[in-house]
């Protein structure tokens, strides 16, 4: 069983982009360090804060 490093690198790049684009919005300010927010849903979005 091999670990796919390119996938990990892609996820890291996406997270870095999302943090740099929305890092100053009030919604992102209440996320503790070491966590990230996931929004799920189309009409009613539900937010989950997940530890990294």
mmCIF file of the N, C-alpha and C atoms, coordinates in Angstrom:
data_MODEL
# 
_entry.id   MODEL 
# 
loop_
_atom_site.group_PDB 
_atom_site.id 
_atom_site.type_symbol 
_atom_site.label_atom_id 
_atom_site.label_alt_id 
_atom_site.label_comp_id 
_atom_site.label_asym_id 
_atom_site.label_entity_id 
_atom_site.label_seq_id 
_atom_site.pdbx_PDB_ins_code 
_atom_site.Cartn_x 
_atom_site.Cartn_y 
_atom_site.Cartn_z 
_atom_site.occupancy 
_atom_site.B_iso_or_equiv 
_atom_site.pdbx_formal_charge 
_atom_site.auth_seq_id 
_atom_site.auth_comp_id 
_atom_site.auth_asym_id 
_atom_site.auth_atom_id 
_atom_site.pdbx_PDB_model_num 
ATOM 1   N N  . UNK A 1 1  ? 0.849   -1.173 0.000  1.00 0.00 ? 1  UNK A N  1 
ATOM 2   C CA . UNK A 1 1  ? 0.000   0.000  0.000  1.00 0.00 ? 1  UNK A CA 1 
ATOM 3   C C  . UNK A 1 1  ? 0.898   1.242  0.000  1.00 0.00 ? 1  UNK A C  1 
ATOM 4   N N  . UNK A 1 2  ? 0.778   2.051  -1.002 1.00 0.00 ? 2  UNK A N  1 
ATOM 5   C CA . UNK A 1 2  ? 1.633   3.229  -1.146 1.00 0.00 ? 2  UNK A CA 1 
ATOM 6   C C  . UNK A 1 2  ? 0.872   4.492  -0.755 1.00 0.00 ? 2  UNK A C  1 
ATOM 7   N N  . UNK A 1 3  ? 1.609   5.469  -0.272 1.00 0.00 ? 3  UNK A N  1 
ATOM 8   C CA . UNK A 1 3  ? 1.028   6.774  0.066  1.00 0.00 ? 3  UNK A CA 1 
ATOM 9   C C  . UNK A 1 3  ? 1.162   7.658  -1.160 1.00 0.00 ? 3  UNK A C  1 
ATOM 10  N N  . UNK A 1 4  ? 0.084   8.288  -1.527 1.00 0.00 ? 4  UNK A N  1 
ATOM 11  C CA . UNK A 1 4  ? 0.096   9.160  -2.706 1.00 0.00 ? 4  UNK A CA 1 
ATOM 12  C C  . UNK A 1 4  ? 0.433   10.588 -2.285 1.00 0.00 ? 4  UNK A C  1 
ATOM 13  N N  . UNK A 1 5  ? 1.667   10.947 -2.436 1.00 0.00 ? 5  UNK A N  1 
ATOM 14  C CA . UNK A 1 5  ? 2.131   12.270 -2.034 1.00 0.00 ? 5  UNK A CA 1 
ATOM 15  C C  . UNK A 1 5  ? 1.558   13.389 -2.893 1.00 0.00 ? 5  UNK A C  1 
ATOM 16  N N  . UNK A 1 6  ? 1.377   13.201 -4.217 1.00 0.00 ? 6  UNK A N  1 
ATOM 17  C CA . UNK A 1 6  ? 0.817   14.302 -5.003 1.00 0.00 ? 6  UNK A CA 1 
ATOM 18  C C  . UNK A 1 6  ? -0.551  14.750 -4.491 1.00 0.00 ? 6  UNK A C  1 
ATOM 19  N N  . UNK A 1 7  ? -1.366  13.816 -4.006 1.00 0.00 ? 7  UNK A N  1 
ATOM 20  C CA . UNK A 1 7  ? -2.676  14.180 -3.457 1.00 0.00 ? 7  UNK A CA 1 
ATOM 21  C C  . UNK A 1 7  ? -2.523  15.058 -2.223 1.00 0.00 ? 7  UNK A C  1 
ATOM 22  N N  . UNK A 1 8  ? -1.586  14.698 -1.363 1.00 0.00 ? 8  UNK A N  1 
ATOM 23  C CA . UNK A 1 8  ? -1.363  15.478 -0.151 1.00 0.00 ? 8  UNK A CA 1 
ATOM 24  C C  . UNK A 1 8  ? -0.889  16.878 -0.510 1.00 0.00 ? 8  UNK A C  1 
ATOM 25  N N  . UNK A 1 9  ? -0.022  16.976 -1.485 1.00 0.00 ? 9  UNK A N  1 
ATOM 26  C CA . UNK A 1 9  ? 0.483   18.277 -1.920 1.00 0.00 ? 9  UNK A CA 1 
ATOM 27  C C  . UNK A 1 9  ? -0.649  19.111 -2.515 1.00 0.00 ? 9  UNK A C  1 
ATOM 28  N N  . UNK A 1 10 ? -1.527  18.500 -3.298 1.00 0.00 ? 10 UNK A N  1 
ATOM 29  C CA . UNK A 1 10 ? -2.656  19.219 -3.883 1.00 0.00 ? 10 UNK A CA 1 
ATOM 30  C C  . UNK A 1 10 ? -3.577  19.752 -2.797 1.00 0.00 ? 10 UNK A C  1 
ATOM 31  N N  . UNK A 1 11 ? -3.881  18.941 -1.803 1.00 0.00 ? 11 UNK A N  1 
ATOM 32  C CA . UNK A 1 11 ? -4.751  19.372 -0.711 1.00 0.00 ? 11 UNK A CA 1 
ATOM 33  C C  . UNK A 1 11 ? -4.113  20.528 0.038  1.00 0.00 ? 11 UNK A C  1 
ATOM 34  N N  . UNK A 1 12 ? -2.827  20.429 0.286  1.00 0.00 ? 12 UNK A N  1 
ATOM 35  C CA . UNK A 1 12 ? -2.126  21.503 0.987  1.00 0.00 ? 12 UNK A CA 1 
ATOM 36  C C  . UNK A 1 12 ? -2.182  22.806 0.194  1.00 0.00 ? 12 UNK A C  1 
ATOM 37  N N  . UNK A 1 13 ? -1.989  22.736 -1.120 1.00 0.00 ? 13 UNK A N  1 
ATOM 38  C CA . UNK A 1 13 ? -2.044  23.932 -1.956 1.00 0.00 ? 13 UNK A CA 1 
ATOM 39  C C  . UNK A 1 13 ? -3.438  24.546 -1.949 1.00 0.00 ? 13 UNK A C  1 
ATOM 40  N N  . UNK A 1 14 ? -4.468  23.706 -1.997 1.00 0.00 ? 14 UNK A N  1 
ATOM 41  C CA . UNK A 1 14 ? -5.843  24.208 -1.964 1.00 0.00 ? 14 UNK A CA 1 
ATOM 42  C C  . UNK A 1 14 ? -6.120  24.902 -0.636 1.00 0.00 ? 14 UNK A C  1 
ATOM 43  N N  . UNK A 1 15 ? -5.682  24.295 0.461  1.00 0.00 ? 15 UNK A N  1 
ATOM 44  C CA . UNK A 1 15 ? -5.879  24.909 1.769  1.00 0.00 ? 15 UNK A CA 1 
ATOM 45  C C  . UNK A 1 15 ? -5.141  26.239 1.882  1.00 0.00 ? 15 UNK A C  1 
ATOM 46  N N  . UNK A 1 16 ? -3.928  26.289 1.383  1.00 0.00 ? 16 UNK A N  1 
ATOM 47  C CA . UNK A 1 16 ? -3.167  27.538 1.445  1.00 0.00 ? 16 UNK A CA 1 
ATOM 48  C C  . UNK A 1 16 ? -3.846  28.631 0.633  1.00 0.00 ? 16 UNK A C  1 
ATOM 49  N N  . UNK A 1 17 ? -4.360  28.274 -0.545 1.00 0.00 ? 17 UNK A N  1 
ATOM 50  C CA . UNK A 1 17 ? -5.070  29.251 -1.375 1.00 0.00 ? 17 UNK A CA 1 
ATOM 51  C C  . UNK A 1 17 ? -6.328  29.744 -0.689 1.00 0.00 ? 17 UNK A C  1 
ATOM 52  N N  . UNK A 1 18 ? -7.084  28.829 -0.099 1.00 0.00 ? 18 UNK A N  1 
ATOM 53  C CA . UNK A 1 18 ? -8.338  29.229 0.537  1.00 0.00 ? 18 UNK A CA 1 
ATOM 54  C C  . UNK A 1 18 ? -8.076  30.081 1.774  1.00 0.00 ? 18 UNK A C  1 
ATOM 55  N N  . UNK A 1 19 ? -7.015  29.772 2.518  1.00 0.00 ? 19 UNK A N  1 
ATOM 56  C CA . UNK A 1 19 ? -6.689  30.565 3.692  1.00 0.00 ? 19 UNK A CA 1 
ATOM 57  C C  . UNK A 1 19 ? -6.191  31.951 3.305  1.00 0.00 ? 19 UNK A C  1 
ATOM 58  N N  . UNK A 1 20 ? -5.438  32.061 2.220  1.00 0.00 ? 20 UNK A N  1 
ATOM 59  C CA . UNK A 1 20 ? -4.924  33.366 1.817  1.00 0.00 ? 20 UNK A CA 1 
ATOM 60  C C  . UNK A 1 20 ? -6.021  34.231 1.213  1.00 0.00 ? 20 UNK A C  1 
ATOM 61  N N  . UNK A 1 21 ? -7.022  33.636 0.580  1.00 0.00 ? 21 UNK A N  1 
ATOM 62  C CA . UNK A 1 21 ? -8.104  34.409 -0.029 1.00 0.00 ? 21 UNK A CA 1 
ATOM 63  C C  . UNK A 1 21 ? -9.131  34.873 0.988  1.00 0.00 ? 21 UNK A C  1 
ATOM 64  N N  . UNK A 1 22 ? -9.479  34.046 1.945  1.00 0.00 ? 22 UNK A N  1 
ATOM 65  C CA . UNK A 1 22 ? -10.547 34.390 2.871  1.00 0.00 ? 22 UNK A CA 1 
ATOM 66  C C  . UNK A 1 22 ? -10.097 34.533 4.299  1.00 0.00 ? 22 UNK A C  1 
ATOM 67  N N  . UNK A 1 23 ? -8.843  34.792 4.521  1.00 0.00 ? 23 UNK A N  1 
ATOM 68  C CA . UNK A 1 23 ? -8.323  34.840 5.872  1.00 0.00 ? 23 UNK A CA 1 
ATOM 69  C C  . UNK A 1 23 ? -8.772  36.025 6.696  1.00 0.00 ? 23 UNK A C  1 
ATOM 70  N N  . UNK A 1 24 ? -9.315  37.073 6.062  1.00 0.00 ? 24 UNK A N  1 
ATOM 71  C CA . UNK A 1 24 ? -9.675  38.262 6.821  1.00 0.00 ? 24 UNK A CA 1 
ATOM 72  C C  . UNK A 1 24 ? -11.173 38.414 7.022  1.00 0.00 ? 24 UNK A C  1 
ATOM 73  N N  . UNK A 1 25 ? -11.974 37.471 6.572  1.00 0.00 ? 25 UNK A N  1 
ATOM 74  C CA . UNK A 1 25 ? -13.419 37.578 6.735  1.00 0.00 ? 25 UNK A CA 1 
ATOM 75  C C  . UNK A 1 25 ? -13.807 37.232 8.168  1.00 0.00 ? 25 UNK A C  1 
ATOM 76  N N  . UNK A 1 26 ? -14.870 37.829 8.691  1.00 0.00 ? 26 UNK A N  1 
ATOM 77  C CA . UNK A 1 26 ? -15.289 37.549 10.065 1.00 0.00 ? 26 UNK A CA 1 
ATOM 78  C C  . UNK A 1 26 ? -15.619 36.081 10.320 1.00 0.00 ? 26 UNK A C  1 
ATOM 79  N N  . UNK A 1 27 ? -16.172 35.371 9.335  1.00 0.00 ? 27 UNK A N  1 
ATOM 80  C CA . UNK A 1 27 ? -16.522 33.965 9.523  1.00 0.00 ? 27 UNK A CA 1 
ATOM 81  C C  . UNK A 1 27 ? -15.277 33.114 9.745  1.00 0.00 ? 27 UNK A C  1 
ATOM 82  N N  . UNK A 1 28 ? -14.177 33.490 9.115  1.00 0.00 ? 28 UNK A N  1 
ATOM 83  C CA . UNK A 1 28 ? -12.955 32.695 9.272  1.00 0.00 ? 28 UNK A CA 1 
ATOM 84  C C  . UNK A 1 28 ? -12.199 33.050 10.545 1.00 0.00 ? 28 UNK A C  1 
ATOM 85  N N  . UNK A 1 29 ? -12.555 34.126 11.192 1.00 0.00 ? 29 UNK A N  1 
ATOM 86  C CA . UNK A 1 29 ? -11.842 34.555 12.383 1.00 0.00 ? 29 UNK A CA 1 
ATOM 87  C C  . UNK A 1 29 ? -12.152 33.677 13.594 1.00 0.00 ? 29 UNK A C  1 
ATOM 88  N N  . UNK A 1 30 ? -13.292 32.997 13.601 1.00 0.00 ? 30 UNK A N  1 
ATOM 89  C CA . UNK A 1 30 ? -13.654 32.187 14.763 1.00 0.00 ? 30 UNK A CA 1 
ATOM 90  C C  . UNK A 1 30 ? -13.237 30.730 14.627 1.00 0.00 ? 30 UNK A C  1 
ATOM 91  N N  . UNK A 1 31 ? -12.366 30.441 13.681 1.00 0.00 ? 31 UNK A N  1 
ATOM 92  C CA . UNK A 1 31 ? -11.838 29.084 13.520 1.00 0.00 ? 31 UNK A CA 1 
ATOM 93  C C  . UNK A 1 31 ? -10.524 29.012 14.296 1.00 0.00 ? 31 UNK A C  1 
ATOM 94  N N  . UNK A 1 32 ? -10.428 28.115 15.275 1.00 0.00 ? 32 UNK A N  1 
ATOM 95  C CA . UNK A 1 32 ? -9.183  28.010 16.048 1.00 0.00 ? 32 UNK A CA 1 
ATOM 96  C C  . UNK A 1 32 ? -8.014  27.544 15.190 1.00 0.00 ? 32 UNK A C  1 
ATOM 97  N N  . UNK A 1 33 ? -6.830  27.887 15.592 1.00 0.00 ? 33 UNK A N  1 
ATOM 98  C CA . UNK A 1 33 ? -5.631  27.456 14.877 1.00 0.00 ? 33 UNK A CA 1 
ATOM 99  C C  . UNK A 1 33 ? -5.540  25.932 14.941 1.00 0.00 ? 33 UNK A C  1 
ATOM 100 N N  . UNK A 1 34 ? -5.213  25.313 13.813 1.00 0.00 ? 34 UNK A N  1 
ATOM 101 C CA . UNK A 1 34 ? -5.130  23.862 13.749 1.00 0.00 ? 34 UNK A CA 1 
ATOM 102 C C  . UNK A 1 34 ? -6.428  23.219 13.286 1.00 0.00 ? 34 UNK A C  1 
ATOM 103 N N  . UNK A 1 35 ? -7.412  24.029 12.901 1.00 0.00 ? 35 UNK A N  1 
ATOM 104 C CA . UNK A 1 35 ? -8.697  23.547 12.419 1.00 0.00 ? 35 UNK A CA 1 
ATOM 105 C C  . UNK A 1 35 ? -9.008  24.213 11.080 1.00 0.00 ? 35 UNK A C  1 
ATOM 106 N N  . UNK A 1 36 ? -9.966  23.644 10.355 1.00 0.00 ? 36 UNK A N  1 
ATOM 107 C CA . UNK A 1 36 ? -10.463 24.321 9.162  1.00 0.00 ? 36 UNK A CA 1 
ATOM 108 C C  . UNK A 1 36 ? -11.958 24.068 9.046  1.00 0.00 ? 36 UNK A C  1 
ATOM 109 N N  . UNK A 1 37 ? -12.640 24.952 8.342  1.00 0.00 ? 37 UNK A N  1 
ATOM 110 C CA . UNK A 1 37 ? -14.094 24.862 8.222  1.00 0.00 ? 37 UNK A CA 1 
ATOM 111 C C  . UNK A 1 37 ? -14.465 24.205 6.907  1.00 0.00 ? 37 UNK A C  1 
ATOM 112 N N  . UNK A 1 38 ? -15.494 23.357 6.973  1.00 0.00 ? 38 UNK A N  1 
ATOM 113 C CA . UNK A 1 38 ? -16.048 22.716 5.783  1.00 0.00 ? 38 UNK A CA 1 
ATOM 114 C C  . UNK A 1 38 ? -17.512 23.100 5.717  1.00 0.00 ? 38 UNK A C  1 
ATOM 115 N N  . UNK A 1 39 ? -17.944 23.570 4.560  1.00 0.00 ? 39 UNK A N  1 
ATOM 116 C CA . UNK A 1 39 ? -19.342 23.909 4.346  1.00 0.00 ? 39 UNK A CA 1 
ATOM 117 C C  . UNK A 1 39 ? -19.960 22.847 3.455  1.00 0.00 ? 39 UNK A C  1 
ATOM 118 N N  . UNK A 1 40 ? -21.092 22.287 3.893  1.00 0.00 ? 40 UNK A N  1 
ATOM 119 C CA . UNK A 1 40 ? -21.752 21.208 3.172  1.00 0.00 ? 40 UNK A CA 1 
ATOM 120 C C  . UNK A 1 40 ? -23.185 21.623 2.882  1.00 0.00 ? 40 UNK A C  1 
ATOM 121 N N  . UNK A 1 41 ? -23.623 21.371 1.645  1.00 0.00 ? 41 UNK A N  1 
ATOM 122 C CA . UNK A 1 41 ? -25.000 21.656 1.271  1.00 0.00 ? 41 UNK A CA 1 
ATOM 123 C C  . UNK A 1 41 ? -25.067 22.658 0.144  1.00 0.00 ? 41 UNK A C  1 
ATOM 124 N N  . UNK A 1 42 ? -26.210 22.690 -0.518 1.00 0.00 ? 42 UNK A N  1 
ATOM 125 C CA . UNK A 1 42 ? -26.396 23.641 -1.612 1.00 0.00 ? 42 UNK A CA 1 
ATOM 126 C C  . UNK A 1 42 ? -27.340 24.770 -1.198 1.00 0.00 ? 42 UNK A C  1 
ATOM 127 N N  . UNK A 1 43 ? -28.550 24.440 -0.792 1.00 0.00 ? 43 UNK A N  1 
ATOM 128 C CA . UNK A 1 43 ? -29.504 25.455 -0.362 1.00 0.00 ? 43 UNK A CA 1 
ATOM 129 C C  . UNK A 1 43 ? -29.199 25.914 1.069  1.00 0.00 ? 43 UNK A C  1 
ATOM 130 N N  . UNK A 1 44 ? -29.166 24.969 1.986  1.00 0.00 ? 44 UNK A N  1 
ATOM 131 C CA . UNK A 1 44 ? -28.839 25.255 3.373  1.00 0.00 ? 44 UNK A CA 1 
ATOM 132 C C  . UNK A 1 44 ? -27.438 24.738 3.647  1.00 0.00 ? 44 UNK A C  1 
ATOM 133 N N  . UNK A 1 45 ? -26.502 25.645 3.788  1.00 0.00 ? 45 UNK A N  1 
ATOM 134 C CA . UNK A 1 45 ? -25.128 25.228 4.050  1.00 0.00 ? 45 UNK A CA 1 
ATOM 135 C C  . UNK A 1 45 ? -24.937 24.987 5.535  1.00 0.00 ? 45 UNK A C  1 
ATOM 136 N N  . UNK A 1 46 ? -24.313 23.875 5.841  1.00 0.00 ? 46 UNK A N  1 
ATOM 137 C CA . UNK A 1 46 ? -23.995 23.520 7.212  1.00 0.00 ? 46 UNK A CA 1 
ATOM 138 C C  . UNK A 1 46 ? -22.485 23.586 7.370  1.00 0.00 ? 46 UNK A C  1 
ATOM 139 N N  . UNK A 1 47 ? -22.031 24.151 8.466  1.00 0.00 ? 47 UNK A N  1 
ATOM 140 C CA . UNK A 1 47 ? -20.602 24.353 8.664  1.00 0.00 ? 47 UNK A CA 1 
ATOM 141 C C  . UNK A 1 47 ? -20.070 23.390 9.721  1.00 0.00 ? 47 UNK A C  1 
ATOM 142 N N  . UNK A 1 48 ? -18.936 22.759 9.390  1.00 0.00 ? 48 UNK A N  1 
ATOM 143 C CA . UNK A 1 48 ? -18.254 21.864 10.314 1.00 0.00 ? 48 UNK A CA 1 
ATOM 144 C C  . UNK A 1 48 ? -16.835 22.362 10.471 1.00 0.00 ? 48 UNK A C  1 
ATOM 145 N N  . UNK A 1 49 ? -16.348 22.436 11.715 1.00 0.00 ? 49 UNK A N  1 
ATOM 146 C CA . UNK A 1 49 ? -14.970 22.817 11.988 1.00 0.00 ? 49 UNK A CA 1 
ATOM 147 C C  . UNK A 1 49 ? -14.233 21.526 12.357 1.00 0.00 ? 49 UNK A C  1 
ATOM 148 N N  . UNK A 1 50 ? -13.213 21.195 11.541 1.00 0.00 ? 50 UNK A N  1 
ATOM 149 C CA . UNK A 1 50 ? -12.538 19.917 11.635 1.00 0.00 ? 50 UNK A CA 1 
ATOM 150 C C  . UNK A 1 50 ? -11.067 20.123 12.005 1.00 0.00 ? 50 UNK A C  1 
ATOM 151 N N  . UNK A 1 51 ? -10.540 19.332 12.936 1.00 0.00 ? 51 UNK A N  1 
ATOM 152 C CA . UNK A 1 51 ? -9.112  19.462 13.259 1.00 0.00 ? 51 UNK A CA 1 
ATOM 153 C C  . UNK A 1 51 ? -8.241  18.934 12.123 1.00 0.00 ? 51 UNK A C  1 
ATOM 154 N N  . UNK A 1 52 ? -7.110  19.557 11.941 1.00 0.00 ? 52 UNK A N  1 
ATOM 155 C CA . UNK A 1 52 ? -6.177  19.126 10.888 1.00 0.00 ? 52 UNK A CA 1 
ATOM 156 C C  . UNK A 1 52 ? -5.346  17.985 11.414 1.00 0.00 ? 52 UNK A C  1 
# 
